Amino acid sequence: MIPQPDSPSLPSTYEEALAELERLVAAMEGGQMPLDQLIENYRRGADLLQFCRARLEVVEQQVKVLEDGQLKPWMAS
């Protein structure tokens, strides 16, 4: 999805994008938002979601390289 010309730029980190996405979802779930703002927030949320997925994909590829090309299960210690 291509960001709208008047939409704000994407955050610089995954964590910032996720925090903004969580705020948008909470505001939208409140049900007190005008329809135009709801649609605008939905579009912004879609852009943020795409950004987060892309960042996670990059990290997954880096982990595969670090693990000699095989993605191994995460072992939380």
HUKA-V545183 format. One line per field, one symbol per residue. ss: DSSP state (H for helix, E for strand, C for the rest). phi: phi as a letter, one per 20 degrees, with the letter a starting at -180 (. if undefined). burial: # if it has 24 or more other ideal C-beta (glycine too) atoms within 12 Angstrom, else .. A space follows every 50 residues. Layout:
# HUKA-V545183
ss: ???
phi: ???
burial: ???
This chain:
# HUKA-V545183
ss: CCCCCCCCCCCCCHHHHHHHHHHHHHHHHCCCCCHHHHHHHHHHHHHHHH HHHHHHHHHHHHHHHHCCCCCCCCCCC
phi: .egfgeeffffecfffffffffffffffffmddfgfffffffffffffff ffffffffffffffffdlndedffdfd
burial: .........#......#..##..#...#............#.#######. ##.........................
